[in-house]
Amino acid sequence: MSTAKEPKKSPLAHLAGLARDTIPPMHPAGRPFVLGAAAATFLLRRIWRPAGVLGGVLTAWCAWFFREPARTTPSREGLAVAPADGTVSHIEPAVPPAELGLGDEQMIRISAFLTIFDVHVQRIPLAGRIETIAYRPGKFLSADLDKASEDNERNSMVIRGADGTRVAVVQIAGLVARRIVCSVAEGDELPAGRTYGLIRFGSRVDLYVPAGSRILVEPGQRTIGGETPLAELPQGNS
């Protein structure tokens, strides 16, 4: 019994495929910055060649900063995965942001601090429906401070899973970050791991999970957005 052979790829096509698999795509929010840096590089090169080299490095860094790598999200039910790349800075009981309307009952807050070297897109931590999105202006304190969760500019969101379990995820601006991007809307049904936003430059992301959740990470641990399990959730907690 004969089987059809796959067409042989040319060396150029093979290299192009490797490049696509190795170099992550760029988040659309980064395009204006990269195009601006590229235009500046072109002008600087015409004025002074060494300045053009520095401009080229800056352009490459901007493209790298806004990268949006593909991730494989665990499919096991009842897991809340990391909404961002970063370092776990705090795990503590805390009342979620008041603007979300979740009441005064404490949940468990898992905070991750992002440096300028981390991937800065945020991902949905739990498959479900977006119930609430609330933006609140605020300060621009260093995102690794405890009071950044309460005082800094933030964009908060509640997600209800299929079994009624609710989690909250909060994008928090930092000392350098001055722009929070959220590209989803209330009522959207989204899978875990889907990119939903971005914070430009150093920042912090908080995930609130129900009390009684089994926390799977420790302070100081590195997380991979959309992949690292942060907590096993109690089922049917509404």
C-alpha positions in Angstrom: 0.0 0.0 0.0 1.6 3.2 -1.1 1.4 6.5 0.8 1.7 9.9 -0.6 5.0 11.6 0.2 5.0 15.1 1.6 6.4 17.7 -0.8 10.1 18.5 0.0 10.7 22.0 1.2 13.4 24.1 -0.2 16.2 25.3 2.1 14.8 28.8 2.0 11.3 27.7 2.9 12.8 25.6 5.7 14.7 28.6 7.1 11.6 30.8 6.8 9.6 28.2 8.8 12.3 28.1 11.5 12.3 31.9 11.8 8.5 31.9 12.2 8.8 29.3 15.0 11.7 31.1 16.7 10.8 34.8 16.4 7.5 35.6 18.2 5.0 37.9 16.5 4.5 41.5 17.7 1.4 42.7 19.6 -0.5 45.2 17.5 -0.2 47.9 20.2 3.6 47.9 19.6 3.4 48.7 15.9 3.3 52.6 16.3 6.4 52.5 18.6 8.4 50.3 16.2 7.4 52.3 13.1 8.3 55.5 15.0 11.6 54.1 16.1 12.3 52.9 12.5 11.5 56.4 11.0 13.8 58.0 13.6 16.6 55.5 12.8 16.3 56.4 9.1 16.6 60.1 9.8 19.5 59.7 12.3 21.4 57.5 9.9 21.2 60.3 7.3 22.6 62.8 9.8 25.2 60.7 11.6 25.8 57.0 10.9 26.6 55.9 14.5 23.4 57.4 15.7 21.6 55.3 13.1 23.1 52.2 14.5 21.8 53.1 18.0 18.5 53.8 16.5 18.5 50.4 14.9 19.2 48.8 18.2 16.3 50.8 19.8 13.9 49.7 17.0 14.9 46.0 17.5 14.4 46.4 21.2 10.9 47.9 20.7 9.9 45.0 18.5 11.3 42.5 21.0 9.5 44.3 24.0 6.1 44.0 22.3 6.5 40.3 21.4 3.5 38.0 21.8 4.9 34.4 21.9 2.6 31.4 21.4 1.8 29.6 24.6 0.3 26.1 25.4 -2.3 26.4 28.1 -3.0 23.5 30.4 -6.4 21.9 29.6 -7.2 20.5 33.0 -10.3 22.1 34.5 -10.2 24.0 37.7 -6.8 25.6 37.1 -6.1 29.3 37.2 -3.1 30.0 35.0 -0.7 32.9 35.2 -2.1 36.0 33.4 1.4 37.3 32.8 5.1 36.5 32.6 7.0 37.8 35.7 8.1 37.0 39.2 5.6 36.2 42.0 6.1 39.0 44.5 3.2 38.5 47.0 0.7 35.9 47.9 -1.7 37.2 50.5 -5.4 37.5 51.6 -6.9 40.7 50.1 -10.2 42.3 49.3 -10.5 42.7 45.5 -10.8 46.2 44.0 -14.0 47.9 45.1 -15.0 48.9 41.6 -15.5 45.2 40.7 -18.4 44.9 43.1 -17.2 41.6 44.6 -17.9 42.7 48.2 -15.7 42.9 51.2 -14.8 39.2 51.5 -11.2 38.5 51.2 -9.8 36.4 48.3 -6.2 35.2 47.8 -4.2 37.7 45.8 -1.2 36.5 43.7 0.9 39.4 42.5 3.5 39.1 39.7 6.0 41.9 39.0 7.0 42.5 35.4 10.4 44.1 34.5 11.0 45.7 31.1 12.6 42.4 30.0 9.5 40.3 30.5 6.8 39.6 27.9 4.2 42.3 28.6 1.0 40.9 27.1 -1.6 39.7 29.6 -3.6 36.4 29.1 -6.9 35.1 30.3 -6.3 33.0 33.5 -9.5 31.1 33.4 -11.9 30.1 30.6 -15.2 31.8 31.0 -17.3 34.9 30.5 -16.1 38.5 31.2 -18.5 39.8 33.7 -17.0 43.2 34.6 -14.3 45.5 33.4 -13.5 48.6 35.4 -10.7 51.2 34.9 -9.5 53.4 37.7 -6.9 56.2 37.3 -4.3 56.5 40.0 -0.7 57.0 40.8 2.4 55.6 39.1 4.3 54.2 42.1 6.9 51.4 41.6 4.9 48.3 40.8 6.8 46.1 43.3 5.5 48.1 46.3 2.7 46.6 48.4 0.5 49.7 48.0 0.7 49.7 44.2 -2.3 47.4 44.2 -4.4 50.0 45.9 -2.9 53.3 44.8 -1.7 52.8 41.2 -3.7 53.2 37.9 -5.3 49.9 37.1 -7.7 48.0 34.9 -9.6 45.3 36.6 -11.7 42.4 35.3 -13.9 39.7 36.7 -14.2 36.3 34.9 -16.8 33.7 35.7 -16.0 30.1 34.8 -18.5 27.6 33.4 -19.1 26.2 37.0 -19.7 29.7 38.5 -16.3 30.1 40.0 -15.2 33.8 39.7 -11.6 35.2 39.6 -10.4 38.7 39.2 -7.4 39.9 37.3 -5.9 43.4 37.6 -3.5 45.2 35.3 -1.5 47.7 37.3 0.7 50.5 35.9 4.1 51.0 37.3 6.8 53.7 37.7 7.6 53.6 34.0 4.3 52.2 32.6 1.9 54.9 31.5 -0.6 53.0 29.3 -2.8 50.0 30.0 -4.3 48.3 27.0 -7.4 46.0 27.3 -8.8 44.6 24.1 -11.8 42.6 25.4 -15.3 43.6 26.4 -17.9 42.6 29.0 -19.8 39.6 27.9 -17.0 38.1 25.9 -16.5 34.3 26.2 -12.8 33.6 26.1 -10.5 30.5 26.5 -7.8 30.4 29.1 -4.5 31.6 27.7 -5.9 34.1 25.2 -4.2 37.4 25.0 -6.4 40.2 26.3 -4.2 43.2 27.0 -0.9 44.8 27.5 0.9 47.2 29.8 3.6 49.3 28.3 6.9 48.9 30.2 7.4 47.9 33.9 4.2 46.9 35.6 2.3 44.4 37.8 -0.6 42.0 37.4 -2.7 40.7 40.3 -4.8 37.6 40.2 -7.5 37.2 42.9 -8.7 33.6 43.4 -11.4 32.4 45.9 -10.4 31.6 49.5 -9.9 27.9 49.7 -8.0 27.7 46.5 -4.8 25.6 46.5 -2.0 27.9 45.6 0.6 26.2 43.4 3.4 28.8 43.4 5.7 30.6 45.9 7.0 34.1 46.1 10.1 34.5 44.0 9.0 31.9 41.5 9.0 32.9 37.8 5.7 32.5 35.9 5.0 32.1 32.2 1.8 33.8 31.1 -0.9 31.4 29.9 1.1 28.3 31.0 2.1 28.3 34.6 -0.7 27.0 36.9 -1.1 29.4 39.8 -4.0 27.8 41.7 -6.4 24.9 41.9 -9.9 26.5 42.3 -12.7 25.3 44.5 -15.5 24.2 42.2 -18.8 26.0 42.0 -17.6 29.0 44.1 -19.8 31.9 43.0 
